């Protein structure tokens, strides 16, 4: 029996790689971006004066953004889960070519999210300034690692 198990294991290693199912990872990372977008929208509307500024609502949104920035990213980005190999994502293959740079850009987003969190209760102008900095961190990653929509 041990010989059979060993032979089966070796045969499994010799088989060609097959496409993996990354639905859970894709849904998780898209979910985190939806949470970011909702909370950025709340703050953006306040910064633009489209809704009244509320220190409590601004702080809640900034807290949510900062919390999302703390999510451990590597499990959400397995190699082979990009736009070149599956539908429903705009992740470029370049992510896995320089994953350290990709994760450093996520860390930069976290730094800006923490700064925004610290200033969100200080008024509409402070929210606007924090969003500009956070937006720069988002853009840096999108420029390198997010494909344009079709």
C-alpha positions as CSV (number, residue, x, y, z in Angstrom):
1,X,0.0,0.0,0.0
2,X,2.9,2.4,0.8
3,X,4.3,1.8,-2.6
4,X,1.0,2.6,-4.3
5,X,0.7,5.9,-2.3
6,X,4.2,6.9,-3.1
7,X,3.8,6.1,-6.8
8,X,0.5,8.1,-6.9
9,X,2.2,11.0,-5.2
10,X,5.1,11.0,-7.7
11,X,2.7,10.6,-10.6
12,X,0.8,13.6,-9.3
13,X,4.0,15.7,-9.2
14,X,4.7,14.7,-12.8
15,X,1.3,15.8,-14.1
16,X,1.0,19.1,-15.9
17,X,-0.4,22.0,-14.0
18,X,-4.1,22.6,-14.3
19,X,-6.0,25.8,-14.0
20,X,-6.8,26.5,-10.4
21,X,-10.0,27.8,-9.0
22,X,-9.3,31.2,-7.4
23,X,-12.9,32.3,-7.0
24,X,-12.7,32.8,-3.2
25,X,-9.5,34.9,-3.5
26,X,-11.0,37.0,-6.4
27,X,-14.2,37.6,-4.5
28,X,-12.2,38.6,-1.3
29,X,-10.0,41.1,-3.0
30,X,-12.9,42.6,-5.0
31,X,-14.8,42.8,-1.8
32,X,-12.1,44.8,-0.1
33,X,-12.0,47.2,-3.0
34,X,-15.8,47.6,-2.9
35,X,-15.5,48.5,0.8
36,X,-12.7,51.0,0.0
37,X,-14.8,52.5,-2.8
38,X,-17.9,53.0,-0.6
39,X,-16.0,54.7,2.1
40,X,-13.9,56.8,-0.3
41,X,-17.3,57.9,-1.8
42,X,-18.5,59.0,1.6
43,X,-15.4,61.0,2.3
44,X,-15.3,62.3,-1.3
45,X,-18.8,63.6,-1.1
46,X,-18.0,65.4,2.1
47,X,-14.7,66.9,0.7
48,X,-16.5,68.2,-2.3
49,X,-19.3,69.6,-0.2
50,X,-22.0,67.4,-1.8
51,X,-23.0,66.3,1.6
52,X,-22.6,68.0,5.0
53,X,-19.4,67.2,6.8
54,X,-19.9,64.9,9.8
55,X,-16.9,64.3,11.9
56,X,-18.4,61.0,13.1
57,X,-19.2,59.7,9.6
58,X,-15.9,60.9,8.3
59,X,-14.1,59.1,11.1
60,X,-16.1,55.9,10.6
61,X,-15.3,55.9,6.9
62,X,-11.6,56.6,7.5
63,X,-11.5,53.9,10.1
64,X,-12.9,51.4,7.6
65,X,-10.4,52.4,5.0
66,X,-7.6,52.0,7.4
67,X,-8.9,48.6,8.6
68,X,-9.1,47.3,5.0
69,X,-5.5,48.5,4.4
70,X,-4.4,46.1,7.1
71,X,-5.7,43.0,5.3
72,X,-2.9,40.6,4.5
73,X,-2.6,40.7,0.7
74,X,-0.5,37.7,-0.4
75,X,-3.3,35.1,0.2
76,X,-5.7,37.2,-2.0
77,X,-3.3,37.3,-5.0
78,X,-2.2,33.8,-5.9
79,X,-0.2,33.6,-9.1
80,X,-2.5,32.7,-12.0
81,X,-5.4,34.8,-10.7
82,X,-4.9,37.7,-13.0
83,X,-6.7,39.0,-16.1
84,X,-4.4,37.1,-18.4
85,X,-5.8,33.8,-17.1
86,X,-9.4,34.5,-15.9
87,X,-12.3,36.8,-16.5
88,X,-13.6,39.1,-13.8
89,X,-10.4,40.7,-12.8
90,X,-8.2,43.6,-14.0
91,X,-5.1,42.4,-12.2
92,X,-2.1,42.5,-14.6
93,X,0.4,39.7,-14.7
94,X,3.1,42.2,-13.7
95,X,1.9,41.8,-10.1
96,X,3.6,38.5,-9.9
97,X,6.7,39.6,-11.7
98,X,7.4,42.1,-8.9
99,X,5.3,41.0,-6.0
100,X,7.5,42.9,-3.5
101,X,6.8,46.2,-5.3
102,X,3.1,45.4,-5.5
103,X,2.9,44.7,-1.7
104,X,5.0,47.8,-1.0
105,X,2.4,49.9,-2.9
106,X,-0.3,48.3,-0.7
107,X,1.8,49.3,2.4
108,X,2.0,52.8,1.0
109,X,-1.8,52.8,0.8
110,X,-1.9,51.7,4.4
111,X,0.4,54.6,5.5
112,X,-1.9,57.1,3.8
113,X,-5.0,55.4,5.2
114,X,-3.5,55.8,8.7
115,X,-2.8,59.5,8.1
116,X,-6.3,60.0,6.8
117,X,-7.7,58.2,9.8
118,X,-5.8,60.6,12.1
119,X,-7.2,63.7,10.3
120,X,-10.7,62.7,9.3
121,X,-12.3,64.4,12.3
122,X,-10.5,67.7,11.6
123,X,-13.0,69.0,9.0
124,X,-13.8,68.9,5.3
125,X,-10.5,70.4,4.2
126,X,-8.5,67.9,6.1
127,X,-10.5,65.1,4.6
128,X,-9.9,66.5,1.1
129,X,-6.1,66.7,1.7
130,X,-6.0,63.2,3.1
131,X,-8.0,61.9,0.1
132,X,-5.5,63.5,-2.3
133,X,-2.7,61.7,-0.6
134,X,-4.5,58.4,-0.5
135,X,-5.5,58.8,-4.1
136,X,-1.9,59.1,-5.0
137,X,-1.2,55.8,-3.4
138,X,-4.1,54.2,-5.2
139,X,-3.0,55.6,-8.5
140,X,0.6,54.4,-8.1
141,X,-0.6,50.8,-7.8
142,X,-3.3,51.1,-10.5
143,X,-0.8,52.6,-13.0
144,X,1.5,49.6,-12.7
145,X,-0.8,46.7,-11.8
146,X,-4.4,47.3,-13.0
147,X,-5.5,46.9,-16.6
148,X,-7.8,49.4,-18.2
149,X,-11.4,48.3,-18.5
150,X,-12.4,46.7,-21.8
